[in-house]
Amino acid sequence: MADQLTQQIIGAAIEVHRLLGPGLLESVYEEALCHEMSLRDIPFARPAP
């Protein structure tokens, strides 16, 4: 179960990086990854500001 979740998270992160490419602010990737994980129904919690 944990391995499957890990693969889903890595897949979401790779997709975000593939679409956005390198060189953006961390906050941009964070927002995009949260969106991608929501689309994939992967549970997560946003980091505290």
PDB file of N, CA, C and O in Angstrom:
ATOM      1  N   MET A   1       0.821  -1.199   0.000  1.00  0.00           N
ATOM      2  CA  MET A   1       0.000   0.000   0.000  1.00  0.00           C
ATOM      3  C   MET A   1       0.863   1.262   0.000  1.00  0.00           C
ATOM      4  O   MET A   1       0.613   2.181  -0.780  1.00  0.00           O
ATOM      5  N   ALA A   2       1.866   1.312   0.859  1.00  0.00           N
ATOM      6  CA  ALA A   2       2.738   2.486   0.925  1.00  0.00           C
ATOM      7  C   ALA A   2       3.518   2.660  -0.365  1.00  0.00           C
ATOM      8  O   ALA A   2       3.724   3.785  -0.820  1.00  0.00           O
ATOM      9  N   ASP A   3       3.954   1.555  -0.959  1.00  0.00           N
ATOM     10  CA  ASP A   3       4.688   1.644  -2.218  1.00  0.00           C
ATOM     11  C   ASP A   3       3.814   2.225  -3.323  1.00  0.00           C
ATOM     12  O   ASP A   3       4.291   3.009  -4.144  1.00  0.00           O
ATOM     13  N   GLN A   4       2.547   1.850  -3.349  1.00  0.00           N
ATOM     14  CA  GLN A   4       1.625   2.364  -4.358  1.00  0.00           C
ATOM     15  C   GLN A   4       1.414   3.870  -4.167  1.00  0.00           C
ATOM     16  O   GLN A   4       1.427   4.627  -5.137  1.00  0.00           O
ATOM     17  N   LEU A   5       1.224   4.296  -2.932  1.00  0.00           N
ATOM     18  CA  LEU A   5       1.048   5.721  -2.647  1.00  0.00           C
ATOM     19  C   LEU A   5       2.303   6.498  -3.025  1.00  0.00           C
ATOM     20  O   LEU A   5       2.222   7.584  -3.599  1.00  0.00           O
ATOM     21  N   THR A   6       3.459   5.937  -2.700  1.00  0.00           N
ATOM     22  CA  THR A   6       4.726   6.581  -3.056  1.00  0.00           C
ATOM     23  C   THR A   6       4.831   6.758  -4.561  1.00  0.00           C
ATOM     24  O   THR A   6       5.225   7.824  -5.033  1.00  0.00           O
ATOM     25  N   GLN A   7       4.484   5.732  -5.314  1.00  0.00           N
ATOM     26  CA  GLN A   7       4.538   5.812  -6.774  1.00  0.00           C
ATOM     27  C   GLN A   7       3.564   6.863  -7.310  1.00  0.00           C
ATOM     28  O   GLN A   7       3.886   7.572  -8.264  1.00  0.00           O
ATOM     29  N   GLN A   8       2.387   6.968  -6.711  1.00  0.00           N
ATOM     30  CA  GLN A   8       1.411   7.974  -7.138  1.00  0.00           C
ATOM     31  C   GLN A   8       1.934   9.389  -6.884  1.00  0.00           C
ATOM     32  O   GLN A   8       1.775  10.274  -7.724  1.00  0.00           O
ATOM     33  N   ILE A   9       2.553   9.595  -5.733  1.00  0.00           N
ATOM     34  CA  ILE A   9       3.095  10.916  -5.392  1.00  0.00           C
ATOM     35  C   ILE A   9       4.239  11.276  -6.328  1.00  0.00           C
ATOM     36  O   ILE A   9       4.300  12.396  -6.835  1.00  0.00           O
ATOM     37  N   ILE A  10       5.139  10.340  -6.557  1.00  0.00           N
ATOM     38  CA  ILE A  10       6.260  10.589  -7.470  1.00  0.00           C
ATOM     39  C   ILE A  10       5.743  10.871  -8.873  1.00  0.00           C
ATOM     40  O   ILE A  10       6.247  11.767  -9.549  1.00  0.00           O
ATOM     41  N   GLY A  11       4.746  10.118  -9.315  1.00  0.00           N
ATOM     42  CA  GLY A  11       4.158  10.347 -10.636  1.00  0.00           C
ATOM     43  C   GLY A  11       3.564  11.740 -10.763  1.00  0.00           C
ATOM     44  O   GLY A  11       3.714  12.390 -11.797  1.00  0.00           O
ATOM     45  N   ALA A  12       2.894  12.198  -9.719  1.00  0.00           N
ATOM     46  CA  ALA A  12       2.316  13.546  -9.735  1.00  0.00           C
ATOM     47  C   ALA A  12       3.417  14.602  -9.803  1.00  0.00           C
ATOM     48  O   ALA A  12       3.303  15.576 -10.546  1.00  0.00           O
ATOM     49  N   ALA A  13       4.479  14.407  -9.027  1.00  0.00           N
ATOM     50  CA  ALA A  13       5.589  15.371  -9.028  1.00  0.00           C
ATOM     51  C   ALA A  13       6.287  15.408 -10.384  1.00  0.00           C
ATOM     52  O   ALA A  13       6.641  16.482 -10.872  1.00  0.00           O
ATOM     53  N   ILE A  14       6.483  14.253 -10.987  1.00  0.00           N
ATOM     54  CA  ILE A  14       7.123  14.201 -12.308  1.00  0.00           C
ATOM     55  C   ILE A  14       6.249  14.898 -13.346  1.00  0.00           C
ATOM     56  O   ILE A  14       6.760  15.620 -14.203  1.00  0.00           O
ATOM     57  N   GLU A  15       4.943  14.688 -13.275  1.00  0.00           N
ATOM     58  CA  GLU A  15       4.035  15.330 -14.226  1.00  0.00           C
ATOM     59  C   GLU A  15       4.075  16.851 -14.086  1.00  0.00           C
ATOM     60  O   GLU A  15       4.100  17.565 -15.088  1.00  0.00           O
ATOM     61  N   VAL A  16       4.081  17.343 -12.859  1.00  0.00           N
ATOM     62  CA  VAL A  16       4.164  18.790 -12.628  1.00  0.00           C
ATOM     63  C   VAL A  16       5.464  19.335 -13.216  1.00  0.00           C
ATOM     64  O   VAL A  16       5.453  20.354 -13.906  1.00  0.00           O
ATOM     65  N   HIS A  17       6.564  18.671 -12.951  1.00  0.00           N
ATOM     66  CA  HIS A  17       7.855  19.147 -13.462  1.00  0.00           C
ATOM     67  C   HIS A  17       7.905  19.061 -14.987  1.00  0.00           C
ATOM     68  O   HIS A  17       8.473  19.934 -15.642  1.00  0.00           O
ATOM     69  N   ARG A  18       7.311  18.010 -15.550  1.00  0.00           N
ATOM     70  CA  ARG A  18       7.285  17.858 -17.008  1.00  0.00           C
ATOM     71  C   ARG A  18       6.503  19.005 -17.658  1.00  0.00           C
ATOM     72  O   ARG A  18       6.908  19.535 -18.693  1.00  0.00           O
ATOM     73  N   LEU A  19       5.388  19.374 -17.043  1.00  0.00           N
ATOM     74  CA  LEU A  19       4.556  20.437 -17.612  1.00  0.00           C
ATOM     75  C   LEU A  19       5.139  21.830 -17.398  1.00  0.00           C
ATOM     76  O   LEU A  19       5.075  22.669 -18.297  1.00  0.00           O
ATOM     77  N   LEU A  20       5.706  22.086 -16.222  1.00  0.00           N
ATOM     78  CA  LEU A  20       6.186  23.432 -15.898  1.00  0.00           C
ATOM     79  C   LEU A  20       7.656  23.652 -16.231  1.00  0.00           C
ATOM     80  O   LEU A  20       8.074  24.778 -16.497  1.00  0.00           O
ATOM     81  N   GLY A  21       8.440  22.574 -16.216  1.00  0.00           N
ATOM     82  CA  GLY A  21       9.872  22.713 -16.473  1.00  0.00           C
ATOM     83  C   GLY A  21      10.598  23.277 -15.264  1.00  0.00           C
ATOM     84  O   GLY A  21       9.987  23.557 -14.233  1.00  0.00           O
ATOM     85  N   PRO A  22      11.898  23.441 -15.401  1.00  0.00           N
ATOM     86  CA  PRO A  22      12.715  23.931 -14.287  1.00  0.00           C
ATOM     87  C   PRO A  22      12.717  25.459 -14.197  1.00  0.00           C
ATOM     88  O   PRO A  22      12.307  26.151 -15.129  1.00  0.00           O
ATOM     89  N   GLY A  23      13.187  25.971 -13.052  1.00  0.00           N
ATOM     90  CA  GLY A  23      13.482  27.392 -12.935  1.00  0.00           C
ATOM     91  C   GLY A  23      12.420  28.267 -12.312  1.00  0.00           C
ATOM     92  O   GLY A  23      12.601  29.482 -12.232  1.00  0.00           O
ATOM     93  N   LEU A  24      11.304  27.684 -11.863  1.00  0.00           N
ATOM     94  CA  LEU A  24      10.260  28.501 -11.253  1.00  0.00           C
ATOM     95  C   LEU A  24      10.433  28.535  -9.738  1.00  0.00           C
ATOM     96  O   LEU A  24      11.222  27.777  -9.175  1.00  0.00           O
ATOM     97  N   LEU A  25       9.696  29.411  -9.098  1.00  0.00           N
ATOM     98  CA  LEU A  25       9.732  29.494  -7.641  1.00  0.00           C
ATOM     99  C   LEU A  25       9.117  28.237  -7.028  1.00  0.00           C
ATOM    100  O   LEU A  25       8.230  27.614  -7.613  1.00  0.00           O
ATOM    101  N   GLU A  26       9.599  27.882  -5.854  1.00  0.00           N
ATOM    102  CA  GLU A  26       9.085  26.701  -5.151  1.00  0.00           C
ATOM    103  C   GLU A  26       7.577  26.804  -4.940  1.00  0.00           C
ATOM    104  O   GLU A  26       6.868  25.800  -5.020  1.00  0.00           O
ATOM    105  N   SER A  27       7.086  28.008  -4.672  1.00  0.00           N
ATOM    106  CA  SER A  27       5.654  28.192  -4.422  1.00  0.00           C
ATOM    107  C   SER A  27       4.805  27.821  -5.642  1.00  0.00           C
ATOM    108  O   SER A  27       3.678  27.349  -5.491  1.00  0.00           O
ATOM    109  N   VAL A  28       5.331  28.028  -6.830  1.00  0.00           N
ATOM    110  CA  VAL A  28       4.618  27.661  -8.058  1.00  0.00           C
ATOM    111  C   VAL A  28       4.497  26.148  -8.146  1.00  0.00           C
ATOM    112  O   VAL A  28       3.421  25.624  -8.433  1.00  0.00           O
ATOM    113  N   TYR A  29       5.597  25.447  -7.901  1.00  0.00           N
ATOM    114  CA  TYR A  29       5.569  23.982  -7.931  1.00  0.00           C
ATOM    115  C   TYR A  29       4.659  23.434  -6.832  1.00  0.00           C
ATOM    116  O   TYR A  29       3.933  22.464  -7.050  1.00  0.00           O
ATOM    117  N   GLU A  30       4.697  24.053  -5.658  1.00  0.00           N
ATOM    118  CA  GLU A  30       3.848  23.604  -4.552  1.00  0.00           C
ATOM    119  C   GLU A  30       2.377  23.700  -4.931  1.00  0.00           C
ATOM    120  O   GLU A  30       1.614  22.757  -4.721  1.00  0.00           O
ATOM    121  N   GLU A  31       1.983  24.834  -5.487  1.00  0.00           N
ATOM    122  CA  GLU A  31       0.589  25.029  -5.887  1.00  0.00           C
ATOM    123  C   GLU A  31       0.192  24.026  -6.965  1.00  0.00           C
ATOM    124  O   GLU A  31      -0.884  23.433  -6.899  1.00  0.00           O
ATOM    125  N   ALA A  32       1.055  23.839  -7.952  1.00  0.00           N
ATOM    126  CA  ALA A  32       0.769  22.903  -9.038  1.00  0.00           C
ATOM    127  C   ALA A  32       0.701  21.466  -8.530  1.00  0.00           C
ATOM    128  O   ALA A  32      -0.148  20.692  -8.971  1.00  0.00           O
ATOM    129  N   LEU A  33       1.587  21.106  -7.607  1.00  0.00           N
ATOM    130  CA  LEU A  33       1.581  19.747  -7.068  1.00  0.00           C
ATOM    131  C   LEU A  33       0.321  19.508  -6.237  1.00  0.00           C
ATOM    132  O   LEU A  33      -0.266  18.428  -6.309  1.00  0.00           O
ATOM    133  N   CYS A  34      -0.095  20.478  -5.468  1.00  0.00           N
ATOM    134  CA  CYS A  34      -1.340  20.338  -4.708  1.00  0.00           C
ATOM    135  C   CYS A  34      -2.521  20.130  -5.654  1.00  0.00           C
ATOM    136  O   CYS A  34      -3.388  19.295  -5.396  1.00  0.00           O
ATOM    137  N   HIS A  35      -2.551  20.877  -6.731  1.00  0.00           N
ATOM    138  CA  HIS A  35      -3.618  20.732  -7.721  1.00  0.00           C
ATOM    139  C   HIS A  35      -3.575  19.343  -8.356  1.00  0.00           C
ATOM    140  O   HIS A  35      -4.605  18.678  -8.467  1.00  0.00           O
ATOM    141  N   GLU A  36      -2.398  18.911  -8.767  1.00  0.00           N
ATOM    142  CA  GLU A  36      -2.245  17.601  -9.408  1.00  0.00           C
ATOM    143  C   GLU A  36      -2.637  16.472  -8.453  1.00  0.00           C
ATOM    144  O   GLU A  36      -3.289  15.510  -8.858  1.00  0.00           O
ATOM    145  N   MET A  37      -2.243  16.593  -7.198  1.00  0.00           N
ATOM    146  CA  MET A  37      -2.589  15.557  -6.227  1.00  0.00           C
ATOM    147  C   MET A  37      -4.097  15.539  -5.968  1.00  0.00           C
ATOM    148  O   MET A  37      -4.671  14.472  -5.748  1.00  0.00           O
ATOM    149  N   SER A  38      -4.736  16.692  -5.992  1.00  0.00           N
ATOM    150  CA  SER A  38      -6.195  16.742  -5.859  1.00  0.00           C
ATOM    151  C   SER A  38      -6.866  16.050  -7.035  1.00  0.00           C
ATOM    152  O   SER A  38      -7.820  15.292  -6.856  1.00  0.00           O
ATOM    153  N   LEU A  39      -6.367  16.310  -8.232  1.00  0.00           N
ATOM    154  CA  LEU A  39      -6.922  15.668  -9.424  1.00  0.00           C
ATOM    155  C   LEU A  39      -6.794  14.154  -9.363  1.00  0.00           C
ATOM    156  O   LEU A  39      -7.657  13.429  -9.858  1.00  0.00           O
ATOM    157  N   ARG A  40      -5.722  13.685  -8.760  1.00  0.00           N
ATOM    158  CA  ARG A  40      -5.462  12.238  -8.668  1.00  0.00           C
ATOM    159  C   ARG A  40      -6.030  11.621  -7.387  1.00  0.00           C
ATOM    160  O   ARG A  40      -5.797  10.443  -7.112  1.00  0.00           O
ATOM    161  N   ASP A  41      -6.768  12.402  -6.609  1.00  0.00           N
ATOM    162  CA  ASP A  41      -7.346  11.933  -5.339  1.00  0.00           C
ATOM    163  C   ASP A  41      -6.297  11.367  -4.389  1.00  0.00           C
ATOM    164  O   ASP A  41      -6.529  10.360  -3.720  1.00  0.00           O
ATOM    165  N   ILE A  42      -5.145  12.026  -4.338  1.00  0.00           N
ATOM    166  CA  ILE A  42      -4.081  11.654  -3.405  1.00  0.00           C
ATOM    167  C   ILE A  42      -4.233  12.543  -2.174  1.00  0.00           C
ATOM    168  O   ILE A  42      -4.180  13.767  -2.293  1.00  0.00           O
ATOM    169  N   PRO A  43      -4.421  11.952  -0.995  1.00  0.00           N
ATOM    170  CA  PRO A  43      -4.582  12.776   0.207  1.00  0.00           C
ATOM    171  C   PRO A  43      -3.290  13.507   0.566  1.00  0.00           C
ATOM    172  O   PRO A  43      -2.198  12.950   0.454  1.00  0.00           O
ATOM    173  N   PHE A  44      -3.430  14.764   0.999  1.00  0.00           N
ATOM    174  CA  PHE A  44      -2.265  15.561   1.390  1.00  0.00           C
ATOM    175  C   PHE A  44      -2.725  16.702   2.280  1.00  0.00           C
ATOM    176  O   PHE A  44      -3.915  17.007   2.351  1.00  0.00           O
ATOM    177  N   ALA A  45      -1.788  17.318   2.947  1.00  0.00           N
ATOM    178  CA  ALA A  45      -2.053  18.516   3.744  1.00  0.00           C
ATOM    179  C   ALA A  45      -1.080  19.593   3.297  1.00  0.00           C
ATOM    180  O   ALA A  45       0.111  19.332   3.122  1.00  0.00           O
ATOM    181  N   ARG A  46      -1.582  20.782   3.116  1.00  0.00           N
ATOM    182  CA  ARG A  46      -0.709  21.901   2.739  1.00  0.00           C
ATOM    183  C   ARG A  46       0.197  22.262   3.904  1.00  0.00           C
ATOM    184  O   ARG A  46      -0.219  22.199   5.060  1.00  0.00           O
ATOM    185  N   PRO A  47       1.435  22.640   3.604  1.00  0.00           N
ATOM    186  CA  PRO A  47       2.326  23.079   4.684  1.00  0.00           C
ATOM    187  C   PRO A  47       1.830  24.395   5.295  1.00  0.00           C
ATOM    188  O   PRO A  47       1.219  25.215   4.610  1.00  0.00           O
ATOM    189  N   ALA A  48       2.096  24.580   6.563  1.00  0.00           N
ATOM    190  CA  ALA A  48       1.716  25.824   7.238  1.00  0.00           C
ATOM    191  C   ALA A  48       2.590  26.967   6.722  1.00  0.00           C
ATOM    192  O   ALA A  48       3.776  26.773   6.458  1.00  0.00           O
ATOM    193  N   PRO A  49       2.002  28.160   6.579  1.00  0.00           N
ATOM    194  CA  PRO A  49       2.794  29.302   6.064  1.00  0.00           C
ATOM    195  C   PRO A  49       3.861  29.766   7.025  1.00  0.00           C
ATOM    196  O   PRO A  49       4.594  30.709   6.725  1.00  0.00           O
TER     197      PRO A  49
END
